[in-house]
Amino acid sequence: MRIGAMVLVASLALPAAATAQPYDNYPVCLRVYGPVRYDECRYVSIEQCRPSASGIAGQCVVNPWYRPPTGPSSRRVKRH
């Protein structure tokens, strides 16, 4: 019985881990190098990221985990 419960718990946990997104959903990241390397994914363009990378050991890169929004935009303005 315990083995069955453990298999059930493990099978429920796996899909959640597979769909988790490790970075914010922005198309560009600032990759910072140093004793600890990390990414700050909060930029909409390379041009917006460049001032943040200036003067530090950093580089602007395309976010490989970015998912563009799907469906119709909610910002449509109705004109009469």
Backbone bond lengths (Angstrom), bond angles and torsions (degrees), N, CA, C in turn:
res aa  C-N    CA-C-N  psi(-1)  N-CA   C-N-CA  omega(-1)  CA-C   N-CA-C  phi
1 M - - - 1.453 - - 1.526 111.44 -
2 R 1.327 117.06 -40.84 1.460 119.64 -179.08 1.517 111.49 -64.73
3 I 1.319 117.89 -38.90 1.457 120.81 -179.92 1.521 109.82 -63.85
4 G 1.308 118.01 -41.53 1.463 121.61 178.26 1.515 111.98 -61.63
5 A 1.331 116.69 -41.13 1.462 120.66 178.68 1.526 110.59 -66.87
6 M 1.330 117.56 -39.14 1.462 120.60 179.47 1.521 110.94 -66.50
7 V 1.324 117.59 -39.70 1.465 121.14 177.75 1.522 110.03 -64.58
8 L 1.323 117.22 -40.84 1.459 121.35 178.92 1.529 110.86 -62.62
9 V 1.309 117.52 -46.21 1.457 121.37 179.64 1.523 110.54 -63.08
10 A 1.321 117.36 -43.89 1.465 120.96 179.50 1.516 111.19 -63.67
11 S 1.316 118.23 -40.55 1.462 120.56 -178.97 1.527 111.32 -69.13
12 L 1.316 117.99 -30.22 1.461 120.39 177.01 1.528 111.70 -75.47
13 A 1.304 117.42 -30.31 1.462 121.18 -177.77 1.525 112.18 -78.59
14 L 1.310 118.96 -31.01 1.462 121.67 -175.54 1.522 113.96 -63.18
15 P 1.332 121.22 -47.86 1.464 118.97 -179.64 1.525 112.90 -60.78
16 A 1.310 118.23 -35.57 1.465 120.78 179.34 1.523 110.40 -65.32
17 A 1.315 117.49 -40.50 1.458 120.77 179.96 1.527 111.29 -68.65
18 A 1.312 117.58 -33.57 1.459 121.05 -178.22 1.522 112.10 -72.15
19 T 1.330 118.00 -26.88 1.461 120.31 -177.78 1.525 112.88 -95.35
20 A 1.315 117.88 -4.80 1.461 119.92 -179.33 1.525 110.26 -66.49
21 Q 1.312 115.99 139.35 1.462 121.37 179.57 1.517 108.65 -105.06
22 P 1.342 117.69 119.95 1.459 119.50 -173.61 1.526 114.87 -74.81
23 Y 1.329 118.89 -16.96 1.452 120.80 -175.78 1.521 110.56 -129.46
24 D 1.341 115.38 157.98 1.458 119.32 175.19 1.517 109.31 -59.08
25 N 1.315 116.56 153.64 1.459 120.91 -175.31 1.531 111.46 -87.90
26 Y 1.320 115.48 69.37 1.458 123.11 173.18 1.527 107.78 -121.97
27 P 1.332 118.35 148.72 1.465 120.07 -174.47 1.526 115.52 -73.52
28 V 1.343 119.14 -16.18 1.467 121.07 -176.20 1.532 109.84 -129.93
29 C 1.328 115.35 139.46 1.464 122.06 178.15 1.520 110.11 -119.74
30 L 1.329 115.65 149.65 1.456 122.05 169.69 1.522 105.65 -98.08
31 R 1.329 116.97 114.22 1.467 122.19 178.26 1.525 107.20 -93.71
32 V 1.325 116.49 116.13 1.458 122.93 -177.22 1.524 108.50 -102.83
33 Y 1.346 115.39 128.88 1.459 121.84 -179.78 1.525 109.13 -105.60
34 G 1.291 116.60 149.73 1.459 122.26 178.84 1.511 108.74 163.81
35 P 1.335 117.40 -155.43 1.463 119.35 177.54 1.534 111.28 -57.44
36 V 1.338 115.28 -34.13 1.465 121.26 175.30 1.522 107.24 -125.12
37 R 1.348 117.02 124.00 1.469 121.04 178.35 1.522 108.14 -91.59
38 Y 1.336 116.46 134.08 1.462 120.07 177.76 1.520 109.70 -149.53
39 D 1.327 115.53 163.03 1.462 122.71 179.39 1.522 109.26 -115.93
40 E 1.325 115.50 137.24 1.465 122.12 171.69 1.515 106.91 -112.64
41 C 1.310 117.55 101.24 1.465 122.14 -177.06 1.519 109.07 -98.86
42 R 1.342 114.88 89.60 1.463 119.67 179.84 1.522 112.63 -150.14
43 Y 1.326 115.58 31.03 1.467 120.23 -177.05 1.528 109.91 -122.49
44 V 1.334 116.11 145.67 1.460 120.29 -179.27 1.522 112.25 -95.30
45 S 1.352 117.45 -12.56 1.462 120.06 178.40 1.529 109.22 -153.39
46 I 1.325 114.82 160.83 1.465 120.89 176.14 1.534 109.12 -62.65
47 E 1.340 117.26 -39.74 1.457 121.58 -179.21 1.528 111.12 -62.64
48 Q 1.318 118.07 -37.23 1.457 121.39 178.15 1.532 110.90 -68.55
49 C 1.323 117.78 -32.24 1.458 123.30 -177.60 1.525 113.08 -77.89
50 R 1.313 117.75 -32.76 1.474 121.80 -171.97 1.531 115.08 -53.88
51 P 1.332 120.95 -43.01 1.473 118.57 178.38 1.536 112.59 -60.69
52 S 1.311 117.88 -34.04 1.465 121.06 178.58 1.519 111.53 -69.01
53 A 1.329 117.51 -31.41 1.468 121.66 -179.46 1.523 111.92 -82.76
54 S 1.313 117.08 -15.59 1.458 121.10 -176.43 1.532 110.86 -68.02
55 G 1.336 115.96 128.21 1.452 121.06 176.17 1.516 115.68 84.54
56 I 1.320 117.76 0.12 1.464 120.86 177.13 1.523 108.74 -124.59
57 A 1.306 116.65 169.47 1.464 120.57 174.69 1.523 107.24 -82.08
58 G 1.319 115.83 79.04 1.460 120.91 -176.84 1.506 111.41 -145.93
59 Q 1.323 114.92 163.19 1.457 121.38 -177.92 1.524 108.57 -147.68
60 C 1.317 117.00 139.21 1.464 121.78 176.49 1.522 108.72 -87.13
61 V 1.328 116.07 128.25 1.460 121.40 -177.24 1.526 109.82 -134.28
62 V 1.315 115.85 157.37 1.457 121.72 176.07 1.525 108.35 -72.94
63 N 1.320 116.84 134.14 1.460 122.51 -179.97 1.532 109.07 -75.28
64 P 1.345 118.33 111.52 1.466 119.83 -178.39 1.526 113.22 -70.11
65 W 1.330 118.23 -14.33 1.464 121.64 -178.90 1.523 112.25 -99.44
66 Y 1.322 117.88 4.34 1.462 121.41 -177.95 1.524 110.83 -65.42
67 R 1.314 115.51 134.42 1.466 121.82 174.75 1.519 108.19 -122.00
68 P 1.336 116.98 114.04 1.470 119.08 179.30 1.528 110.46 -63.00
69 P 1.321 117.23 150.28 1.465 119.65 178.29 1.523 111.18 -62.17
70 T 1.301 115.73 146.36 1.466 120.54 178.80 1.516 109.62 -111.48
71 G 1.300 115.48 159.69 1.453 120.63 176.80 1.516 111.82 85.40
72 P 1.331 115.86 179.61 1.467 120.16 -178.87 1.523 111.03 -69.83
73 S 1.305 114.94 148.94 1.457 120.80 178.38 1.515 110.32 -73.13
74 S 1.323 115.82 141.28 1.471 119.89 178.75 1.527 111.46 -87.47
75 R 1.324 118.11 2.24 1.468 121.68 -177.39 1.524 112.61 -97.46
76 R 1.286 117.80 15.61 1.466 119.56 179.08 1.515 110.77 -68.93
77 V 1.298 114.96 138.60 1.459 121.23 178.24 1.515 107.24 -106.45
78 K 1.326 115.90 124.44 1.465 120.27 178.17 1.513 109.09 -81.33
79 R 1.328 115.35 128.58 1.466 120.45 178.06 1.513 108.24 -108.92
80 H 1.299 114.76 137.21 1.474 119.71 -178.64 1.497 111.34 -100.00
